[in-house]
Amino acid sequence: MRVGLLFPDRDLDLAHPFPFGWENVEHDLGLGDVYRAMAGEDGYLLEVVRKVLAQGLTSQAATVLHRQEAVREALERPDLVEALYTLAGETLAAKRRESYGLFQRDRPDLYGAIKAMEAFLKGLRALLTLLQRTPLTSPPFQALKARLEAVLTPAFFRQAEEAHLEALRFPKGVWMAAGLSREGRSQGYTLLPPEERRAWWPFGKRPRTYVLTLHPRDEAGARILGEIREKGILEAAKALATAVEEVARFFESLRAEAGSLLGVARLAGRLKALGLPLAFPTPAEGLRLAFRGLYDVGLALRQGMAVGNDLEAHDRNPILITGANRGGRPPF
Amino acid sequence: MESALTARFGLMAPTGFPVGVFAWEGPVERTVERPSLLGPEGPVEEGERGVPAHFQDLHLDELEAALFAPHGGMGLEAIFRRPLQDERAVVHRQRVAQDLEAEPLAQAFRTFFRGMEHMRKGLELAEGARHPWQKRLYFLLAAEAYLEALEGLWKGLLGHPPRSPGLQGYRAYLEAYRGSPDFLRLRADRERTRSALDGLRYVLHVHEGRLALRAYQGEPDYGRQVAETFRPFFGERPPSWQGRDLPTGPWLNHVEAWILDHLALLFPEAFGRLEAFFQDHQGFADPALLGPEKEARFFLAYLDFIAPLREAGLPFVYPEVAHEPPFLAQEAFDLVLAAKLLFQGSLPVTDGFLFDEARILVVTGTNQGGKTTFARMVGQVYHLFALGLPVPGSRARLLLPDRILTHFEARENPEELRSKLEEDLRRLKTLLDGATDRSLLILNEPFASAALLDARLIGRFVLERIRARGSLGVVVTFLDELARLPGTRSLVAGVDPEDPARRTFRILERPADGKAYALALAEKYGLTYARLKARLGGGP
């Protein structure tokens, strides 16, 4: 599953390292105030917007346009991105309360995975409702909603929540099929669906069944039965744990992407409050540079005002700036 | 077992392989030789007493230990301790060894050895298993290893047809054996039993200290259903987690034993086949095939041992069997010493020897000059030759000795009431009494316990006796005058002509000049009597 709000073809990857010397770029461009305006006191969000701005430098025109669509929606509905950001954060927190790494022990932790998946299913349901309730206008948000709707059908929730997550707790024990290994042990386990408590085989007799009941103090036997059980549920546990990992990744991305859009919305709000104009630049091929009323965002935030400049300099490179001291050359 | 044996003898009837004659009716009268790689007449009967007398002197005991360490418990030492008396057997073995030098064939045999080891391991487990069904399962495993080993060997022999009569005979035997009803039945029964057991599928239900077992009835795979439900999340990427199973011992725990017991009740047909297999095929391994396994191991143990030496550039050769002198070897070396030196990163000095009319080699020269090593080398070359193996050297033409008699210095035994000289003489007498014109006698400093004058006398006498018997002799001594006796050839452990104090370890044919190493050293450092006297005498 993809979030796809910032990129048309992938999700934001927070593990991506900063470009070389990014700290210097941040300092030279005076981005500190911009970050603060976007993230507020949220340390996580600060990290996210830094990453997004850093990765933005390598974006392609299509990505820029895609992201502009998402930003328009975010500016229109800052409460939506805030709700998404909060929902993702809360869901991840709920999952973390239930289980940490599911693959860290020598076998996947089925019980932990069930609890984690329960938290995720709740989050996914809320997410779907939120997106469906809101009249979405931009393609990125609409596509996200469509992707979720394709997977999170009512049938899926019924199967996952009501059937599997209940059944995988195995209230009546584990049924599994196995074959005989060359040394006389069991091998090739497959998990079977839990049996209903119903009359066996309406036609014909109940199949021949042998039962071993362990002595209550047979601890070795209990341990061996536990191992057999673990082997039986292994495939299901692996599948569920893998799904949990993937959904966790989805929510991490959603949190980061919604968070960065939230930052943009906040920044835009601050600038609008200052009465400054906002525009979406049009990406162009080749050496094209033209703007009107362009101002230094950091300066504007610091001073509460900024003077816009106009320029039309197609096919000119580099551009030299001269003039009086304290005349506004560095901000330009 | 009985039937297997008669079938085997029937097999070896020289008139083709009359399948109809696989008489279960009764034992076939004539004993036919079994295929053997060791000799044209079949394997030499064993029963070799302890280590032969000359082993320790020639360091053959060390060689034996090094050769057969990887093949422990196979009793290969008995073959190694038994030099051949029959020239035809020597040639027979040489040809087998030449066949086995081809890597593909050697590889086929190594795989065969491994398969047979698996079989033995399986039989051992079957022997040791207390659970009757597990015993039968291990027995089946052993039979499978056996069939697989034979199949692999057969393919190897087909792919690389051997040229030696020994291996050809073995292949013919194997071919006939593979067509024998016993073998076919074993193979078919194994097939049926294994497929029946592999087809078993059953259901286990674990719940709160209770285990239920019943036959599988086509229930769906629930694990896959779960995976399908959540697949949209992880797509086609399969769950990547790989479990590692804890290693288990060979024996079942009580729950596993219970399951196996009740599986037998649940699936009486499959387990009935297993039981029948176990009852019908006791002793399935044909003893006539086990012999050649051991024999091939003997050859490969030696070939594997000399392989690194060959790689280092040392020559090995199959000696020519000769009856008349000259008997000779060129570029030979002490195999045990060579292996040790190679381990340390160097190579031994190679020497040659030649017996012609002079049948006694008298080796004199400097101390620590390689005389004893030379004597050992001659003995080893003859022993290895008499085993039918390639020997160290680039060319060799040898008389097959009827015995190798050695006399190396022995420590005095205080419990004996005889003096050392008396003991030495008694040993010499035993040797000389046993020597014939086909014997090889190796005497290393035999008269060291006698006074010089006595030693000369005894030495002269002993050499006379050796000459009278016509034996081949190698005598290492410090009495250089023995080298001037008729019928002897004088060899001298050389020193560097540039620097007489440096030993070359080369044994060269040269008249014994009587210059012992000590004198050479004394000269080098100006400590001879004359020089000393000149210096102490207060100048010229």
Chai-1 contact restraints between the chains, C-beta under 6 A:
chainA,res_idxA,chainB,res_idxB,connection_type,confidence,min_distance_angstrom,max_distance_angstrom,comment,restraint_id
A,F103,B,W241,contact,1.0,0.0,6.0,A-B,restraint_1
A,R107,B,G243,contact,1.0,0.0,6.0,A-B,restraint_2
A,P108,B,W241,contact,1.0,0.0,6.0,A-B,restraint_3
A,V151,B,P232,contact,1.0,0.0,6.0,A-B,restraint_4
A,Q159,B,T229,contact,1.0,0.0,6.0,A-B,restraint_5
A,A160,B,T229,contact,1.0,0.0,6.0,A-B,restraint_6
A,H164,B,V226,contact,1.0,0.0,6.0,A-B,restraint_7
A,H164,B,T229,contact,1.0,0.0,6.0,A-B,restraint_8
A,G173,B,H205,contact,1.0,0.0,6.0,A-B,restraint_9
A,G173,B,V206,contact,1.0,0.0,6.0,A-B,restraint_10
A,G173,B,H207,contact,1.0,0.0,6.0,A-B,restraint_11
A,V174,B,V206,contact,1.0,0.0,6.0,A-B,restraint_12
A,W175,B,H205,contact,1.0,0.0,6.0,A-B,restraint_13
A,M176,B,L204,contact,1.0,0.0,6.0,A-B,restraint_14
A,A177,B,R201,contact,1.0,0.0,6.0,A-B,restraint_15
A,A177,B,V203,contact,1.0,0.0,6.0,A-B,restraint_16
A,A177,B,Y216,contact,1.0,0.0,6.0,A-B,restraint_17
A,A178,B,L204,contact,1.0,0.0,6.0,A-B,restraint_18
A,G179,B,L200,contact,1.0,0.0,6.0,A-B,restraint_19
A,G179,B,R201,contact,1.0,0.0,6.0,A-B,restraint_20
A,L180,B,L197,contact,1.0,0.0,6.0,A-B,restraint_21
A,L180,B,L200,contact,1.0,0.0,6.0,A-B,restraint_22
A,R182,B,L141,contact,1.0,0.0,6.0,A-B,restraint_23
A,G184,B,Q134,contact,1.0,0.0,6.0,A-B,restraint_24
A,G184,B,L137,contact,1.0,0.0,6.0,A-B,restraint_25
A,G184,B,L252,contact,1.0,0.0,6.0,A-B,restraint_26
A,G184,B,L260,contact,1.0,0.0,6.0,A-B,restraint_27
A,R185,B,E256,contact,1.0,0.0,6.0,A-B,restraint_28
A,T190,B,D221,contact,1.0,0.0,6.0,A-B,restraint_29
A,L191,B,Y222,contact,1.0,0.0,6.0,A-B,restraint_30
A,L191,B,G223,contact,1.0,0.0,6.0,A-B,restraint_31
A,L192,B,E219,contact,1.0,0.0,6.0,A-B,restraint_32
A,L192,B,Y222,contact,1.0,0.0,6.0,A-B,restraint_33
A,P193,B,Y222,contact,1.0,0.0,6.0,A-B,restraint_34
A,P207,B,R214,contact,1.0,0.0,6.0,A-B,restraint_35
A,T209,B,A212,contact,1.0,0.0,6.0,A-B,restraint_36
A,T209,B,R214,contact,1.0,0.0,6.0,A-B,restraint_37
A,Y210,B,L213,contact,1.0,0.0,6.0,A-B,restraint_38
A,Y210,B,H262,contact,1.0,0.0,6.0,A-B,restraint_39
A,V211,B,A212,contact,1.0,0.0,6.0,A-B,restraint_40
A,L212,B,L211,contact,1.0,0.0,6.0,A-B,restraint_41
A,L212,B,W258,contact,1.0,0.0,6.0,A-B,restraint_42
A,T213,B,R210,contact,1.0,0.0,6.0,A-B,restraint_43
A,L214,B,G209,contact,1.0,0.0,6.0,A-B,restraint_44
A,G221,B,V255,contact,1.0,0.0,6.0,A-B,restraint_45
A,A222,B,G209,contact,1.0,0.0,6.0,A-B,restraint_46
A,I224,B,N253,contact,1.0,0.0,6.0,A-B,restraint_47
A,I224,B,V255,contact,1.0,0.0,6.0,A-B,restraint_48
A,L225,B,V206,contact,1.0,0.0,6.0,A-B,restraint_49
A,L225,B,L211,contact,1.0,0.0,6.0,A-B,restraint_50
A,I228,B,V206,contact,1.0,0.0,6.0,A-B,restraint_51
A,R229,B,V206,contact,1.0,0.0,6.0,A-B,restraint_52
A,E235,B,G223,contact,1.0,0.0,6.0,A-B,restraint_53
A,A236,B,G223,contact,1.0,0.0,6.0,A-B,restraint_54
A,A236,B,V226,contact,1.0,0.0,6.0,A-B,restraint_55
A,K238,B,P239,contact,1.0,0.0,6.0,A-B,restraint_56
A,K238,B,W241,contact,1.0,0.0,6.0,A-B,restraint_57
A,A239,B,V226,contact,1.0,0.0,6.0,A-B,restraint_58
A,A239,B,A227,contact,1.0,0.0,6.0,A-B,restraint_59
A,A239,B,F230,contact,1.0,0.0,6.0,A-B,restraint_60
A,A239,B,P239,contact,1.0,0.0,6.0,A-B,restraint_61
A,T242,B,F234,contact,1.0,0.0,6.0,A-B,restraint_62
A,T242,B,P239,contact,1.0,0.0,6.0,A-B,restraint_63
A,A243,B,F230,contact,1.0,0.0,6.0,A-B,restraint_64
A,A243,B,F233,contact,1.0,0.0,6.0,A-B,restraint_65
A,A243,B,F234,contact,1.0,0.0,6.0,A-B,restraint_66
A,E246,B,F233,contact,1.0,0.0,6.0,A-B,restraint_67
A,E246,B,F234,contact,1.0,0.0,6.0,A-B,restraint_68
A,V247,B,F233,contact,1.0,0.0,6.0,A-B,restraint_69
